[in-house]
Amino acid sequence: MEIPRIKLKSGNSIPVLGLGTWQLTGSKGADSVRKALELGYNHIDTAEVYDNHREVGRSIVGFDRSELWITSKVWRDVLRHDDLHKACDKALSALGIDYMDLYLIHWPNPEIAMAETLKALKELQDMDKIRSIGVSNFTIRHLKEAFETGVPISVNQVEFHPHLYQKELLDFCKQNNIIITAYSPLGTGAILKDETIAQIAEKTSRTPAQVALKWLLGKGLVVIPKASSEEHLKQNLSVFDWELSGQDIKAIDSIGVKHRIYDEFDNFDE
C-alpha cells in the first residue's frame, strides 16, 4: 500500500513512515536501504555524520526520484553560512541527487547565530537545492529563537517514544504548524520490553514495535524506525490498516516513564 503523507508548512508532503539509517553503513547498509525501497518505502532519513550518503545514493539508483523523499541533516559544527553551503553541496554530490526534500540542523549550536544558519538554509531553498527546511533536537526555547528569524521551519526531528512522551513540545509544534519526526521511536529497543506495550500487542495480535509506531502516528508524528531485516521492514509497513482503541492510547499515554536516550547536550529545558 502507499504510505500516507502529511503536508508541511513548505507545501511539500512528507511520507509519515521512513527508514532511519543511523549505523546502516557499508554494503549491509546499502542493501537495507534498497530492500526497503523495493518493499515500498519511499522516505529515507540520513545525515552527514552517519557517513552513509554514498550508500544511500547507490541504493536509490533506478527508483523514480520524484516519488522519493530524502532527508539529511547538517552537523552542528558547520552551521556558519559558507560552511553550510559547502556541506549541502557535498551531501548532494555524495547522494547523487540535485535536491534534498528536507534538510535539518542536526543539533542547535549556541556558538553560531541561528539567524546566520537559517539565512543560509533559506538561500539553499531559494536555489532549489532543498525543498523544506527543518531542525532536529530543538526545544521550545530553540524553536522560539528560530521563529525570530522569520524563516519557516517545517519539521522538528526529536527523540520521541512511549518512554519519552514530549507532550508539551508536541502541542507547541502543532500550534505552530511544525511536524515532529520521531527518531528512535522504539527507544533503541526498550519499548519492546515495556509491559503496557506488550499487553496491548498481545491483545491486538500485533508486535510491540507496531503498537509503538501506531501510537506515534496517531498523534500526527512522522516515524523513522531503523530496520535492516526484511521481516522488520515489512512489519513496520503494516501499521496503516488497523487502529488502537482509545483505552489503549490512554494506557500508553500514562506509562509515565521519561527516559531520554540521547542527552549528550545539556540544553533540554522544555
C-alpha positions in Angstrom: 0.0 0.0 0.0 1.0 3.6 -0.5 2.4 5.3 2.6 0.3 8.2 3.7 1.7 11.7 3.6 1.4 14.9 5.7 1.6 18.3 4.1 4.2 20.6 5.6 4.3 24.3 6.0 6.6 24.4 2.9 3.8 23.0 0.8 5.6 19.7 0.3 4.1 16.4 1.6 6.3 14.0 3.7 5.6 10.3 3.9 4.7 9.5 7.6 6.9 6.4 7.7 10.5 6.4 6.7 13.7 4.4 7.1 16.1 5.7 9.7 19.7 4.9 8.5 21.9 5.6 11.5 24.5 2.8 11.7 23.4 1.5 8.3 26.7 1.8 6.6 28.8 -0.2 4.0 27.3 -2.8 1.8 24.9 -4.0 4.5 23.5 -0.5 4.9 23.1 -0.1 1.1 21.4 -3.5 0.9 19.0 -2.5 3.7 18.0 0.8 2.0 17.5 -0.9 -1.3 15.4 -3.7 0.2 13.2 -1.0 1.9 12.7 0.8 -1.3 11.8 -2.5 -3.1 9.2 -3.2 -0.3 7.5 0.1 -0.8 9.3 2.6 1.4 9.9 6.0 -0.2 11.3 8.1 2.6 14.9 7.7 3.6 16.4 9.6 6.5 20.2 10.1 6.7 22.7 12.7 8.0 26.2 14.0 7.3 27.6 12.3 10.5 26.0 8.9 9.6 28.7 8.6 6.9 26.4 6.8 4.6 25.4 9.3 2.0 27.2 7.4 -0.8 25.5 4.1 0.2 22.1 5.8 0.2 22.9 7.4 -3.2 23.8 4.0 -4.7 20.6 2.4 -3.3 18.2 4.9 -4.8 19.5 4.5 -8.4 16.8 3.2 -10.6 13.9 4.5 -8.5 11.8 7.4 -9.5 13.4 10.4 -7.8 10.1 12.4 -7.8 8.5 9.6 -5.7 11.3 9.6 -3.1 11.7 11.7 0.0 15.3 12.2 1.0 16.1 13.9 4.4 19.5 14.7 5.5 21.0 16.7 8.4 23.9 19.1 8.7 26.2 18.7 11.7 26.3 21.4 14.4 29.9 22.4 13.7 29.3 23.5 10.1 26.3 25.9 10.6 28.1 29.1 9.5 26.9 30.5 6.2 29.6 29.4 3.9 30.3 26.1 5.7 26.6 25.2 5.4 26.5 25.9 1.7 29.6 23.7 1.2 28.1 20.9 3.4 24.9 20.9 1.3 26.8 20.7 -2.0 28.9 17.8 -0.6 25.8 16.0 0.6 24.0 16.3 -2.7 27.1 15.1 -4.6 27.5 12.1 -2.3 23.8 11.2 -2.6 23.9 11.7 -6.4 20.8 14.0 -6.4 20.0 17.5 -7.4 18.0 18.4 -4.3 17.1 17.2 -0.8 13.4 17.1 0.1 14.3 18.1 3.7 17.5 19.5 5.2 17.8 19.7 9.0 20.0 21.4 11.5 21.1 18.3 13.3 21.7 19.9 16.7 21.5 23.6 17.8 24.8 25.3 18.4 24.7 28.3 20.8 28.1 29.5 19.5 26.7 30.1 16.0 23.9 32.7 15.4 20.8 30.9 14.4 19.9 33.7 12.1 23.1 33.1 10.1 22.3 29.4 9.7 18.7 29.8 8.8 19.5 32.5 6.3 21.9 30.1 4.6 19.1 27.4 4.6 16.7 29.8 3.0 19.2 30.6 0.3 19.6 26.9 -0.4 15.8 26.6 -0.6 15.6 29.5 -3.0 18.2 27.8 -5.1 16.1 24.6 -5.1 18.8 22.6 -3.5 16.5 21.8 -0.7 12.7 21.8 -0.7 11.8 22.1 3.0 13.8 23.5 6.0 13.8 21.7 9.3 15.6 21.3 12.6 16.5 18.5 15.0 16.8 18.3 18.7 15.2 21.7 19.2 13.4 22.5 22.4 10.6 25.1 22.6 13.2 27.7 23.5 15.2 26.9 20.4 12.1 27.0 18.2 11.1 30.4 19.6 14.6 31.7 18.7 14.3 30.3 15.2 10.9 31.9 14.8 12.5 35.3 15.3 14.5 34.9 12.1 11.3 34.7 10.0 12.4 31.6 8.1 9.7 29.0 8.1 10.5 25.7 9.9 8.6 22.7 8.6 9.9 19.9 10.8 11.5 19.3 14.2 13.1 15.8 14.4 13.5 14.7 18.1 13.7 11.6 20.2 10.1 10.7 20.9 8.6 7.3 22.0 6.3 6.0 24.8 9.1 6.4 27.3 9.7 10.0 26.3 6.2 11.4 25.6 7.1 15.1 25.0 3.5 16.3 25.0 4.3 20.0 25.7 6.7 20.1 22.8 4.2 18.3 20.6 1.4 20.7 21.5 3.7 23.7 20.8 4.7 22.3 17.4 1.1 21.7 16.4 0.2 25.2 17.4 2.9 26.5 15.1 2.3 24.1 12.2 5.5 22.2 12.7 5.5 18.4 12.2 7.5 16.3 14.6 9.5 13.4 13.3 10.2 10.8 15.9 13.7 9.3 15.8 14.4 6.2 17.9 10.6 5.6 18.1 11.3 2.3 19.7 13.7 3.7 22.3 16.5 1.6 20.9 14.6 -1.5 21.9 13.5 -0.5 25.4 9.9 0.0 24.2 9.7 -3.6 23.0 10.1 -4.8 26.6 7.5 -2.4 28.2 4.8 -4.3 30.0 1.9 -2.0 28.8 3.1 -2.1 25.2 3.5 -5.9 25.4 0.0 -6.4 26.8 -1.6 -4.2 24.1 0.4 -6.1 21.4 -0.8 -9.4 22.6 -4.4 -8.2 22.8 -4.3 -6.7 19.2 -2.2 -9.5 17.7 0.4 -7.0 16.7 4.1 -6.7 17.6 5.2 -4.3 20.3 7.0 -2.3 17.6 3.8 -1.9 15.6 1.9 -0.7 18.7 4.5 1.9 19.5 4.7 3.2 15.9 0.9 3.2 15.7 0.7 5.3 18.9 3.1 7.9 17.4 1.4 8.0 14.0 -1.9 8.5 15.8 -0.6 11.7 17.4 0.3 13.1 14.0 4.0 12.3 14.1 6.3 11.0 11.3 8.3 7.9 12.3 11.7 6.8 11.0 12.5 3.4 12.7 15.8 1.8 11.7 15.4 -1.7 10.4 17.7 -3.9 8.4 15.9 -7.3 8.2 13.2 -7.8 5.6 10.9 -9.1 8.4 11.2 -5.9 10.5 10.9 -3.7 7.4 7.7 -5.5 6.4 6.3 -5.3 10.0 6.9 -1.6 10.2 5.0 -1.1 6.9 2.0 -2.9 8.4 0.7 -0.2 10.6 -1.9 1.6 8.4 -4.8 -0.9 8.2 -5.8 -1.0 11.9 -6.3 1.3 14.9 -5.5 1.4 18.6 -8.5 1.8 20.9 -9.0 4.9 22.9 -8.3 2.9 26.0 -5.1 1.6 24.6 -3.9 5.1 23.6 -4.7 6.4 27.1 -2.7 3.5 28.7 0.3 4.3 26.6 0.0 8.0 27.3 0.0 7.1 31.0 3.1 4.9 31.1 4.9 7.7 32.9 8.5 6.9 32.1 10.6 9.8 31.0 13.9 8.5 29.8 16.0 10.3 27.3 18.5 8.1 25.5 20.3 10.9 23.6 21.3 13.5 26.2 24.8 14.4 25.0 24.0 18.1 25.2 22.5 19.7 28.3 20.1 22.0 26.5 16.8 20.3 27.1 14.6 22.6 29.1 11.1 22.2 27.6 
